[in-house]
């Protein structure tokens, strides 16, 4: 994020598991705009997803050392203890913050399978 001169982020509950996502503000705005354009509020599934995705989202400014303050609610959701250690994973243009034990459990329970790799081979990734 320092390379992109990011000074503001949005932190939110991870979409697929119990962790915290950290989005640079421009990335969050892009996601918000795409969701707004593609989701219908009258559709209960869409509305439930939007609620799940945004209800704990919080805008944060990075301090002079590039740190953010996590909210108690997001820490609770992610199983992060006050003063405890975390694992930070860079996912291209956003980050995930995990309790190390929760990350270990997640990786054990959701390994990439041969079927997953077959699907990935169909995408023009690189």
Backbone as CSV, one residue per row, in Angstrom:
resi,resn,N_x,N_y,N_z,CA_x,CA_y,CA_z,C_x,C_y,C_z
1,UNK,0.829,-1.188,0.000,0.000,0.000,0.000,0.871,1.248,0.000
2,UNK,2.054,1.140,0.581,2.952,2.291,0.595,3.340,2.676,-0.823
3,UNK,3.514,1.687,-1.705,3.866,1.962,-3.097,2.778,2.767,-3.801
4,UNK,1.533,2.533,-3.424,0.407,3.212,-4.043,0.064,4.516,-3.335
5,UNK,0.820,4.865,-2.294,0.592,6.082,-1.519,-0.807,6.084,-0.900
6,UNK,-1.239,4.913,-0.421,-2.543,4.766,0.218,-2.465,5.304,1.635
7,UNK,-3.391,6.153,1.999,-3.444,6.695,3.360,-4.760,6.358,4.057
8,UNK,-5.726,5.841,3.291,-7.028,5.486,3.850,-7.401,4.087,3.391
9,UNK,-7.997,3.321,4.294,-8.435,1.966,3.979,-9.820,1.745,4.554
10,UNK,-10.453,0.673,4.112,-11.690,0.199,4.712,-11.405,-1.209,5.204
11,UNK,-11.716,-1.448,6.488,-11.571,-2.785,7.045,-12.962,-3.387,7.188
12,UNK,-13.035,-4.690,6.925,-14.330,-5.359,6.914,-14.144,-6.830,7.261
13,UNK,-15.224,-7.471,7.673,-15.194,-8.913,7.891,-14.894,-9.594,6.563
14,UNK,-14.058,-10.620,6.605,-13.773,-11.378,5.394,-15.037,-11.953,4.794
15,UNK,-15.094,-12.009,3.492,-16.294,-12.489,2.805,-16.541,-13.967,3.075
16,UNK,-15.482,-14.774,3.043,-15.661,-16.218,3.057,-15.239,-16.913,4.339
17,UNK,-14.697,-16.179,5.300,-14.228,-16.827,6.521,-14.024,-15.792,7.620
18,UNK,-13.609,-16.265,8.780,-13.487,-15.395,9.951,-12.111,-14.722,9.989
19,UNK,-11.962,-13.688,9.238,-10.757,-12.875,9.223,-11.163,-11.442,8.905
20,UNK,-10.202,-10.544,8.815,-10.471,-9.142,8.496,-9.840,-8.833,7.148
21,UNK,-10.624,-8.251,6.253,-10.103,-7.762,4.975,-9.741,-6.289,5.126
22,UNK,-8.650,-5.891,4.482,-8.212,-4.492,4.486,-8.092,-4.053,3.024
23,UNK,-8.968,-3.136,2.628,-9.011,-2.653,1.255,-8.512,-1.213,1.188
24,UNK,-7.578,-0.899,0.282,-7.281,0.516,0.046,-8.590,1.202,-0.368
25,UNK,-8.789,2.427,0.059,-10.050,3.115,-0.220,-10.429,3.091,-1.701
26,UNK,-9.501,3.330,-2.647,-9.907,3.262,-4.068,-10.432,1.874,-4.466
27,UNK,-9.842,0.800,-3.927,-10.316,-0.551,-4.226,-11.724,-0.758,-3.652
28,UNK,-11.955,-0.293,-2.418,-13.276,-0.403,-1.799,-14.326,0.321,-2.638
29,UNK,-13.997,1.506,-3.113,-14.940,2.281,-3.928,-15.263,1.533,-5.215
30,UNK,-14.252,0.911,-5.837,-14.480,0.124,-7.051,-15.412,-1.052,-6.763
31,UNK,-15.159,-1.762,-5.662,-16.021,-2.890,-5.289,-17.439,-2.397,-5.020
32,UNK,-17.554,-1.320,-4.261,-18.877,-0.754,-3.949,-19.638,-0.411,-5.222
33,UNK,-18.957,0.237,-6.161,-19.612,0.637,-7.405,-20.046,-0.571,-8.226
34,UNK,-19.207,-1.605,-8.287,-19.574,-2.819,-9.033,-20.768,-3.517,-8.392
35,UNK,-20.738,-3.611,-7.061,-21.866,-4.244,-6.372,-23.147,-3.443,-6.560
36,UNK,-23.051,-2.133,-6.460,-24.217,-1.274,-6.646,-24.811,-1.457,-8.035
37,UNK,-23.949,-1.592,-9.039,-24.417,-1.745,-10.421,-25.008,-3.121,-10.687
38,UNK,-24.544,-4.155,-9.957,-24.969,-5.513,-10.303,-25.983,-6.135,-9.345
39,UNK,-26.141,-5.569,-8.161,-27.049,-6.160,-7.177,-28.384,-5.415,-7.161
40,UNK,-29.434,-6.173,-6.909,-30.768,-5.598,-6.820,-31.230,-5.644,-5.367
41,UNK,-31.565,-4.500,-4.809,-31.971,-4.438,-3.411,-33.248,-5.220,-3.136
42,UNK,-34.093,-5.383,-4.141,-35.323,-6.143,-3.955,-35.059,-7.651,-3.896
43,UNK,-33.866,-8.071,-4.290,-33.498,-9.476,-4.246,-32.938,-9.785,-2.855
44,UNK,-33.607,-10.658,-2.122,-33.226,-10.933,-0.734,-31.794,-11.471,-0.620
45,UNK,-31.384,-12.349,-1.521,-30.015,-12.893,-1.484,-28.998,-11.779,-1.689
46,UNK,-29.239,-10.904,-2.644,-28.336,-9.775,-2.890,-28.254,-8.882,-1.649
47,UNK,-29.404,-8.564,-1.099,-29.443,-7.683,0.075,-28.733,-8.323,1.273
48,UNK,-28.950,-9.615,1.479,-28.270,-10.311,2.570,-26.762,-10.312,2.376
49,UNK,-26.311,-10.519,1.134,-24.868,-10.470,0.865,-24.318,-9.077,1.146
50,UNK,-25.018,-8.049,0.661,-24.554,-6.677,0.891,-24.472,-6.374,2.379
51,UNK,-25.456,-6.816,3.122,-25.447,-6.608,4.569,-24.260,-7.329,5.199
52,UNK,-24.049,-8.577,4.828,-22.935,-9.374,5.344,-21.600,-8.695,5.032
53,UNK,-21.487,-8.169,3.827,-20.228,-7.587,3.354,-19.939,-6.230,3.988
54,UNK,-20.981,-5.456,4.274,-20.754,-4.066,4.691,-21.060,-3.745,6.147
55,UNK,-21.774,-4.618,6.858,-22.266,-4.214,8.178,-21.176,-3.908,9.188
56,UNK,-20.007,-4.481,9.066,-18.923,-4.198,10.000,-17.786,-3.415,9.352
57,UNK,-18.027,-2.894,8.150,-16.982,-2.143,7.450,-16.738,-0.806,8.140
58,UNK,-15.460,-0.454,8.242,-15.066,0.780,8.916,-13.963,1.471,8.126
59,UNK,-14.110,2.765,7.956,-13.100,3.582,7.296,-11.982,3.883,8.290
60,UNK,-10.730,3.737,7.858,-9.578,3.995,8.738,-8.533,4.817,7.996
61,UNK,-7.878,5.697,8.724,-6.708,6.399,8.208,-5.468,5.691,8.722
62,UNK,-4.468,5.516,7.860,-3.204,4.961,8.300,-2.470,6.017,9.110
63,UNK,-1.823,5.595,10.194,-1.052,6.562,10.967,0.292,6.801,10.269
64,UNK,1.158,7.599,10.860,2.420,7.978,10.207,3.340,6.780,9.972
65,UNK,3.085,5.663,10.669,3.884,4.456,10.466,3.149,3.407,9.634
66,UNK,2.013,3.782,9.049,1.259,2.889,8.184,0.397,1.883,8.922
67,UNK,0.089,2.147,10.179,-0.724,1.231,10.984,-2.188,1.656,10.969
68,UNK,-3.049,0.682,11.276,-4.479,0.949,11.424,-4.932,0.429,12.780
69,UNK,-6.038,0.952,13.241,-6.642,0.492,14.486,-7.800,-0.427,14.121
70,UNK,-7.733,-1.679,14.560,-8.819,-2.622,14.319,-9.933,-2.373,15.324
71,UNK,-11.165,-2.566,14.895,-12.289,-2.377,15.805,-12.441,-3.615,16.693
72,UNK,-12.925,-3.418,17.914,-13.157,-4.580,18.793,-14.085,-5.612,18.158
73,UNK,-15.111,-5.163,17.450,-16.061,-6.099,16.827,-15.379,-6.963,15.766
74,UNK,-14.567,-6.348,14.901,-13.881,-7.137,13.877,-12.851,-8.076,14.503
75,UNK,-12.185,-7.622,15.555,-11.236,-8.500,16.250,-11.967,-9.708,16.833
76,UNK,-13.134,-9.468,17.393,-13.929,-10.561,17.953,-14.337,-11.543,16.854
77,UNK,-14.834,-11.036,15.741,-15.243,-11.884,14.624,-14.084,-12.748,14.138
78,UNK,-12.883,-12.154,14.054,-11.713,-12.849,13.534,-10.998,-13.686,14.594
79,UNK,-11.430,-13.599,15.845,-10.787,-14.371,16.904,-9.428,-13.823,17.304
80,UNK,-9.206,-12.534,17.049,-7.931,-11.898,17.373,-8.003,-11.351,18.792
81,UNK,-7.041,-11.733,19.608,-6.991,-11.277,21.001,-6.271,-9.940,21.086
82,UNK,-6.731,-9.082,21.984,-6.075,-7.798,22.224,-4.635,-8.061,22.668
83,UNK,-3.681,-7.502,21.959,-2.273,-7.712,22.268,-1.712,-9.011,21.712
84,UNK,-2.542,-9.793,21.014,-2.093,-11.063,20.448,-1.372,-10.879,19.126
85,UNK,-0.930,-11.972,18.568,-0.256,-11.930,17.275,-1.267,-12.153,16.159
86,UNK,-0.918,-11.689,14.972,-1.763,-11.873,13.796,-0.896,-12.309,12.622
87,UNK,-1.537,-12.890,11.644,-0.908,-13.182,10.358,-1.516,-12.233,9.341
88,UNK,-0.657,-11.550,8.595,-1.117,-10.617,7.568,-0.720,-11.187,6.217
89,UNK,-1.719,-11.322,5.355,-1.495,-11.902,4.033,-1.845,-10.858,2.981
90,UNK,-0.891,-10.552,2.112,-1.153,-9.663,0.986,-1.787,-10.455,-0.142
91,UNK,-2.960,-10.038,-0.578,-3.676,-10.699,-1.675,-3.729,-9.709,-2.836
92,UNK,-2.646,-9.576,-3.540,-2.503,-8.651,-4.665,-2.795,-7.206,-4.258
93,UNK,-4.066,-6.779,-4.307,-4.356,-5.365,-4.045,-5.191,-5.136,-2.786
94,UNK,-5.216,-6.114,-1.891,-5.803,-5.935,-0.565,-5.110,-6.901,0.382
95,UNK,-5.426,-6.827,1.679,-4.790,-7.694,2.664,-5.839,-8.408,3.505
96,UNK,-5.415,-9.523,4.095,-6.224,-10.225,5.073,-5.450,-10.255,6.389
97,UNK,-6.171,-10.080,7.497,-5.577,-10.181,8.819,-6.257,-11.347,9.535
98,UNK,-5.447,-12.294,9.999,-5.952,-13.532,10.596,-5.366,-13.749,11.980
99,UNK,-6.139,-14.394,12.831,-5.586,-15.048,13.999,-4.823,-16.253,13.445
100,UNK,-3.555,-16.459,13.830,-2.768,-17.554,13.238,-3.416,-18.935,13.351
101,UNK,-4.069,-19.221,14.469,-4.712,-20.524,14.625,-5.926,-20.655,13.700
102,UNK,-6.698,-19.570,13.548,-7.842,-19.595,12.627,-7.365,-19.787,11.187
103,UNK,-6.254,-19.168,10.818,-5.694,-19.333,9.472,-5.286,-20.790,9.254
104,UNK,-4.620,-21.377,10.235,-4.201,-22.773,10.124,-5.420,-23.679,9.912
105,UNK,-6.471,-23.478,10.711,-7.688,-24.281,10.577,-8.330,-24.077,9.207
106,UNK,-8.381,-22.820,8.761,-8.975,-22.526,7.456,-8.214,-23.244,6.342
107,UNK,-6.889,-23.180,6.398,-6.088,-23.836,5.355,-6.264,-25.348,5.377
108,UNK,-6.399,-25.931,6.555,-6.634,-27.377,6.658,-8.003,-27.760,6.104
109,UNK,-9.010,-26.920,6.353,-10.384,-27.246,5.964,-10.735,-26.861,4.534
110,UNK,-9.923,-26.023,3.902,-10.241,-25.577,2.534,-9.017,-25.665,1.625
111,UNK,-8.444,-26.860,1.486,-7.268,-26.976,0.608,-7.673,-26.823,-0.860
112,UNK,-6.736,-26.368,-1.657,-6.978,-26.335,-3.099,-6.894,-27.765,-3.626
113,UNK,-7.901,-28.171,-4.371,-7.968,-29.536,-4.890,-7.574,-29.555,-6.365
114,UNK,-7.409,-30.761,-6.885,-7.130,-30.900,-8.315,-8.254,-30.278,-9.140
115,UNK,-9.493,-30.422,-8.670,-10.636,-29.844,-9.376,-10.526,-28.307,-9.405
116,UNK,-10.085,-27.720,-8.275,-9.879,-26.268,-8.229,-8.844,-25.841,-9.266
117,UNK,-7.737,-26.581,-9.334,-6.685,-26.229,-10.281,-7.155,-26.395,-11.723
118,UNK,-8.002,-27.388,-11.976,-8.563,-27.552,-13.319,-9.394,-26.332,-13.703
119,UNK,-10.181,-25.814,-12.757,-10.968,-24.600,-13.020,-10.045,-23.410,-13.276
120,UNK,-8.997,-23.307,-12.473,-8.063,-22.182,-12.631,-7.346,-22.228,-13.982
121,UNK,-7.087,-23.436,-14.480,-6.424,-23.582,-15.787,-7.249,-22.990,-16.913
122,UNK,-8.564,-22.882,-16.716,-9.446,-22.347,-17.748,-9.434,-20.819,-17.791
123,UNK,-8.874,-20.200,-16.769,-8.847,-18.742,-16.702,-7.566,-18.195,-17.309
124,UNK,-7.659,-17.074,-17.984,-6.451,-16.435,-18.529,-5.737,-15.652,-17.422
125,UNK,-5.071,-16.359,-16.513,-4.479,-15.708,-15.349,-3.194,-14.960,-15.682
126,UNK,-2.271,-15.635,-16.344,-0.971,-15.008,-16.614,-0.626,-15.151,-18.073
